[in-house]
Amino acid sequence: MQAVDQDSSILPPIFPSSRHRYVKVPPRYLYQYILHILRKKIELDEEKIKPTNGSALTANLGGKIGVNLTVNISQEGDISLLSLRFRYGRIITSAALLLIAAAGLSLLFSSPLFLLITAAVLPIAYHANLEAVKFLDILNETLPFFEEEYSRQSIMKDKEKWKRHMKKVRKIYEKLVKKHMDVWGDTNILNYKIKNYQSRGLTYEESIIMIAEEEGVIKPEE
């Protein structure tokens, strides 16, 4: 398994083999999103997509003699690890069979021209690679927006829940200050977190409650 790519993009090389990426969305939502991309963006028929369970699937990109894509989604804390693997076995097998046939015909007729038959696999390989790169490009372009939209919707749901804490925000803030002073000796990190959440659309009070939940000062179910 390759090292997990924690960068914000999935680089689309020639004939990609595997890619791994953390996504700030629960597995079940990410799984449905991957299905949406394959069906609507890549325009695969249902028979070319084979779910293996609620968090994994295989798909054929670029036709029958194309790329076999395997998608696995695992949960790590509050985020998902998206693992992609591309296999080119059918293309390799087709190329090998064409090479054997061309070599046999060349020997039989004593002409190397039959080796040109192997060139037939080139457009197939090109198309397969194009589909694999297209899939990666779509992920690279859309996953950040998908994460942002999920975060926005989650915050909107939390806003209703946080209303019950509004009357005791001052006490919650005092607990956070005490915790940060005990651990860090200052409130710089706390102030940074508050400003960060405010930049994402939360009010000052909502930011405090959000941080308090994250740091265990209050329980989310309270």
CORWOWO-V171628 format. One record per residue. N is the residue number from 0. BURIAL is # if it has 9 or more other C-alpha atoms within 8 Angstrom, else .. Layout:
<<N,BURIAL> <N,BURIAL>>
//
This chain:
<<0,.> <1,.> <2,.> <3,.> <4,#> <5,.> <6,.> <7,.> <8,.> <9,#> <10,.> <11,.> <12,.> <13,.> <14,.> <15,#> <16,.> <17,#> <18,#> <19,#> <20,#> <21,#> <22,#> <23,.> <24,#> <25,#> <26,#> <27,.> <28,.> <29,#> <30,#> <31,.> <32,.> <33,.> <34,.> <35,#> <36,#> <37,#> <38,#> <39,.> <40,.> <41,#> <42,.> <43,#> <44,.> <45,.> <46,.> <47,.> <48,#> <49,#> <50,.> <51,.> <52,.> <53,.> <54,#> <55,#> <56,#> <57,#> <58,#> <59,#> <60,#> <61,#> <62,.> <63,.> <64,#> <65,#> <66,#> <67,#> <68,#> <69,#> <70,#> <71,#> <72,#> <73,#> <74,#> <75,.> <76,.> <77,.> <78,#> <79,#> <80,#> <81,#> <82,#> <83,#> <84,#> <85,#> <86,.> <87,#> <88,.> <89,#> <90,#> <91,.> <92,.> <93,#> <94,#> <95,.> <96,.> <97,#> <98,#> <99,.> <100,.> <101,#> <102,#> <103,.> <104,#> <105,#> <106,#> <107,.> <108,.> <109,.> <110,#> <111,.> <112,.> <113,#> <114,#> <115,#> <116,#> <117,#> <118,.> <119,.> <120,#> <121,.> <122,.> <123,#> <124,#> <125,.> <126,#> <127,#> <128,#> <129,.> <130,#> <131,#> <132,#> <133,#> <134,#> <135,#> <136,#> <137,#> <138,#> <139,#> <140,.> <141,.> <142,#> <143,#> <144,.> <145,.> <146,#> <147,.> <148,.> <149,#> <150,.> <151,.> <152,.> <153,.> <154,.> <155,.> <156,.> <157,.> <158,#> <159,.> <160,.> <161,#> <162,.> <163,.> <164,.> <165,.> <166,.> <167,.> <168,#> <169,.> <170,.> <171,#> <172,#> <173,.> <174,#> <175,#> <176,#> <177,.> <178,.> <179,#> <180,#> <181,.> <182,.> <183,.> <184,.> <185,.> <186,#> <187,.> <188,.> <189,#> <190,.> <191,.> <192,#> <193,#> <194,.> <195,.> <196,#> <197,#> <198,.> <199,.> <200,.> <201,#> <202,.> <203,.> <204,#> <205,#> <206,#> <207,#> <208,#> <209,.> <210,#> <211,#> <212,#> <213,.> <214,.> <215,.> <216,#> <217,#> <218,.> <219,.> <220,.> <221,.>>
//
